[in-house]
Amino acid sequence: MTIFTFSQWVMLALIMAMVVYSLWESDKSKKAVLNGSKTKLKMYKETVMFLWTPTIILLSFTTVGAIDIDQLGMRWHNSIANMLGGLFILIIACAMAYHVFVVKNNVEKRIQLQKEMLVHNWMMPADTQELRWFTLGVSFSAGICEELLFRGFLLSTLTEVTGIVGSIVFTSVMFGLCHVYQGWSNVFRTSVLGLIICTVYLLSDSILIAIALHALLDIYGGVLGFIAHKASGTEIACSKSEVLASDLSQ
């Protein structure tokens, strides 16, 4: 039977505490933002602190050698897997940039986006300051911290006990539960996303690829949310008029 070291026990406890706190917090932040008792900026700053606290402790353990940095997958080997992973990220980034460009310059697509993102509007950036905090603060922090904690440390540590399949499933579920503030329906979606990112990490042989993918996905969502907020009532009215005119002509 594998016996974890003191540093591993500490990190396991911190990650479980993150999950428990997320379950306890649940939709409290959402209610606070909607009723005006908390600003989005404050929520973003709290999220950044929430993510970096256990991550700094984890990195401190690697600095003193208590946890092997190779366990976190932070090495870049210049292997074919690394290169293909980097190419994959480049393709994803280009596809996202193109989609943002198309949506931004198409009224109908902006209106459709607004409808699709109504559920998440409460947490999406509505002005440039919020956008900076969401992309440069929350998105990069989530990409770095959650990947190091879940796909880096937790996955490799639990693999010693449960095997790779059990570790992947458990890690992805824990990752999903940490996003319960987005609603229970999104816990499943985020768990599936965790499985996908985990697969990318294992295939690319570097946590750096997973970090880049995770951060890109969050930035992409934040930018689309910002664009959705900019879809004005005038655009919606114009769209409805166009639809009505089209129906009458048929």
HUPEWO-V919287 format. One record per helix or strand. SS is the DSSP state (H for helix, E for strand). FROM is the first residue (numbers start at 0). LEN is the number of residues. Records with the same first field share a line. If there is no record, write none. Layout:
SS->FROM-LEN + FROM-LEN
This chain:
H->5-20 + 27-7 + 39-24 + 68-4 + 79-25 + 106-10 + 117-6 + 127-50 + 179-3 + 183-21 + 206-24 + 232-17
